[in-house]
Amino acid sequence: MAKIERTLGVILSGGEGRRMGGTDKGLVLFQDKPLIAHVIDRLSSQVDDCLVIANRNISEYQRFGLAVVQDSTNQFQGPMAGLEAALSWALDNRKDIDKVLVSSCDTPHLPANLLAELLKHIQHHDVAVAHDGRRRQNLHCLIRRDAWRSLIDAFINGERALWQWQNTQTLVEVDFSEQAQGFANFNTLDDLDSDS
């Protein structure tokens, strides 16, 4: 009997929100609900479970009913720090998970077929990354369990650029050019107003 493969959605919401005046971006309201709530809605129907990476307002994030994990450092060291924490947690707590689907808290229009398309292409690769037709969307990727330890080790050894780690893996870029708007992210409060 074939093993059922399971995917964990990892939502990165642990940044400083500098371009939003230091606000906790995932909790900023967009269309009457927090940005992260939109992402949870988009991802939860695609994956078996979701995990939130947050470094502030932990109790607020816990209200969404998902596991919440903080970076192993308190220094806001970017997406690599969040992913290192997520993968370490998954290795310790979720033996049933085969892949993680990574996204960020500020992309409320994520494609509904993000996981399906990345799964189609990952096959013999360690990492599948969305490409919007103009550039690679490094924060929107699918990572096989076999590659998790490599990312953790890279972070421990000082790597802080997710794209550089991705380039050390067997990597496939997946064309989402017809859904490029799905990766539009909100970096400032003006961005939110212009999309309302």
C-alpha positions as CSV (number, residue, x, y, z in Angstrom):
1,M,0.0,0.0,0.0
2,A,1.4,3.4,-1.0
3,K,2.4,5.8,1.7
4,I,0.1,8.8,2.0
5,E,2.3,11.9,1.7
6,R,1.4,14.8,3.9
7,T,2.2,18.5,3.5
8,L,2.6,21.1,6.3
9,G,1.9,24.8,5.4
10,V,4.4,27.1,7.0
11,I,3.3,30.8,7.2
12,L,6.1,33.2,7.9
13,S,4.9,36.1,10.0
14,G,8.0,36.8,12.2
15,G,9.4,39.9,10.6
16,E,9.9,43.3,12.0
17,G,7.5,45.0,9.6
18,R,9.9,47.9,9.2
19,R,8.2,49.3,6.1
20,M,4.9,49.2,7.9
21,G,6.3,51.3,10.8
22,G,7.3,48.3,12.9
23,T,3.7,46.9,13.1
24,D,3.2,43.1,13.2
25,K,2.3,42.7,9.5
26,G,0.4,39.5,9.8
27,L,-2.1,41.1,12.2
28,V,-2.7,44.2,10.1
29,L,-6.3,44.3,8.9
30,F,-7.1,43.9,5.2
31,Q,-10.7,43.7,4.1
32,D,-11.8,43.5,7.7
33,K,-9.6,40.6,8.8
34,P,-5.9,40.2,9.6
35,L,-3.6,39.6,6.6
36,I,-2.5,36.2,8.0
37,A,-6.2,35.1,8.2
38,H,-6.4,35.4,4.4
39,V,-3.3,33.3,3.9
40,I,-4.5,30.7,6.4
41,D,-7.8,30.5,4.4
42,R,-5.9,30.1,1.1
43,L,-3.4,27.5,2.4
44,S,-5.5,25.4,4.8
45,S,-7.6,23.9,1.9
46,Q,-4.4,22.9,0.2
47,V,-2.3,21.3,3.0
48,D,-2.9,18.8,5.8
49,D,-2.0,21.3,8.6
50,C,-0.6,24.8,9.0
51,L,2.1,26.2,11.3
52,V,2.7,29.9,12.0
53,I,6.1,31.4,12.6
54,A,5.7,34.6,14.8
55,N,8.0,36.5,17.1
56,R,5.5,38.9,18.7
57,N,1.9,38.8,19.8
58,I,2.0,35.0,20.2
59,S,-1.3,34.8,21.9
60,E,-3.0,36.7,19.0
61,Y,-1.6,34.2,16.5
62,Q,-2.6,31.3,18.7
63,R,-6.3,32.4,18.4
64,F,-6.2,31.0,14.8
65,G,-6.0,27.5,16.3
66,L,-2.7,26.6,14.7
67,A,0.7,25.8,16.3
68,V,2.8,28.9,16.6
69,V,6.6,28.7,16.7
70,Q,9.1,31.4,17.3
71,D,12.6,31.8,15.7
72,S,15.4,30.2,17.6
73,T,17.0,33.6,17.9
74,N,15.3,36.9,19.0
75,Q,17.1,38.9,16.4
76,F,14.6,39.0,13.4
77,Q,17.1,37.4,11.1
78,G,14.6,36.9,8.2
79,P,12.9,34.0,6.4
80,M,15.8,31.6,6.9
81,A,15.4,32.0,10.7
82,G,11.7,31.3,10.5
83,L,12.2,28.3,8.3
84,E,14.9,26.9,10.5
85,A,12.5,27.1,13.4
86,A,9.6,25.6,11.4
87,L,11.7,22.7,10.1
88,S,13.3,21.9,13.5
89,W,9.8,21.9,15.0
90,A,8.4,19.6,12.2
91,L,11.3,17.2,12.6
92,D,10.6,16.9,16.3
93,N,6.8,17.0,16.3
94,R,5.5,15.9,12.9
95,K,7.0,12.6,11.7
96,D,4.0,12.2,9.4
97,I,4.9,15.2,7.3
98,D,6.8,14.7,4.0
99,K,7.0,18.3,2.6
100,V,6.5,21.8,3.7
101,L,4.8,24.5,1.6
102,V,6.2,27.9,2.6
103,S,4.4,31.2,2.2
104,S,4.4,34.6,3.8
105,C,1.7,36.3,5.8
106,D,1.4,39.3,3.5
107,T,0.2,37.5,0.3
108,P,-3.6,37.3,0.7
109,H,-4.3,36.4,-2.9
110,L,-2.2,33.2,-3.1
111,P,-3.2,30.9,-5.9
112,A,-5.6,28.2,-4.9
113,N,-3.5,25.7,-6.9
114,L,-0.1,26.6,-5.4
115,L,0.5,23.2,-3.8
116,A,-0.9,21.3,-6.7
117,E,1.3,22.9,-9.3
118,L,4.5,22.7,-7.1
119,L,3.8,19.0,-6.5
120,K,3.4,18.4,-10.2
121,H,7.0,19.6,-10.8
122,I,8.9,18.7,-7.7
123,Q,9.2,15.0,-8.5
124,H,13.0,14.4,-8.6
125,H,13.9,17.8,-7.0
126,D,14.4,18.8,-3.4
127,V,12.7,22.2,-3.8
128,A,10.1,23.6,-6.1
129,V,9.8,27.4,-6.2
130,A,7.0,29.6,-7.8
131,H,8.0,32.0,-10.5
132,D,5.6,34.8,-11.4
133,G,7.0,35.3,-14.9
134,R,9.3,38.1,-13.9
135,R,11.1,36.7,-10.9
136,R,11.4,33.8,-8.6
137,Q,9.2,34.0,-5.6
138,N,11.6,32.4,-3.1
139,L,9.2,32.6,-0.1
140,H,6.6,30.5,-2.0
141,C,8.2,27.1,-2.2
142,L,7.7,23.4,-1.5
143,I,10.6,21.6,0.3
144,R,11.0,17.8,0.6
145,R,11.7,16.4,4.1
146,D,15.1,15.1,2.8
147,A,16.3,18.7,2.4
148,W,15.2,20.1,5.8
149,R,18.3,19.2,7.6
150,S,20.4,21.0,4.9
151,L,18.5,24.2,5.5
152,I,18.9,23.9,9.3
153,D,22.6,23.3,9.0
154,A,23.0,26.2,6.5
155,F,21.3,28.6,9.0
156,I,23.4,27.3,11.9
157,N,26.5,27.9,9.7
158,G,25.5,31.5,9.0
159,E,23.4,31.5,5.8
160,R,20.7,34.1,5.9
161,A,19.6,34.2,2.2
162,L,16.9,31.7,1.4
163,W,17.5,31.9,-2.3
164,Q,21.2,31.1,-1.8
165,W,20.3,28.0,0.1
166,Q,17.7,27.0,-2.5
167,N,20.4,27.3,-5.2
168,T,22.4,24.6,-3.4
169,Q,19.6,22.1,-3.7
170,T,18.1,20.3,-6.7
171,L,15.7,23.1,-7.7
172,V,12.8,23.5,-10.1
173,E,11.1,26.8,-10.9
174,V,7.3,26.5,-11.6
175,D,5.6,29.0,-13.9
176,F,2.8,30.9,-12.3
177,S,3.0,33.8,-14.8
178,E,-0.8,33.6,-15.5
179,Q,-1.4,34.0,-11.7
180,A,1.3,36.5,-11.0
181,Q,-1.1,38.7,-9.0
182,G,-1.4,35.9,-6.5
183,F,2.0,36.7,-5.2
184,A,1.4,40.4,-4.7
185,N,2.6,41.2,-1.2
186,F,1.9,44.1,1.1
187,N,4.9,45.9,2.4
188,T,3.4,49.3,3.4
189,L,0.0,50.5,4.6
190,D,-0.4,52.3,1.3
191,D,-0.2,48.9,-0.5
192,L,-3.2,47.8,1.6
193,D,-5.2,50.9,0.7
194,S,-4.5,50.6,-3.0
195,D,-5.8,47.0,-3.1
196,S,-8.9,47.5,-0.9
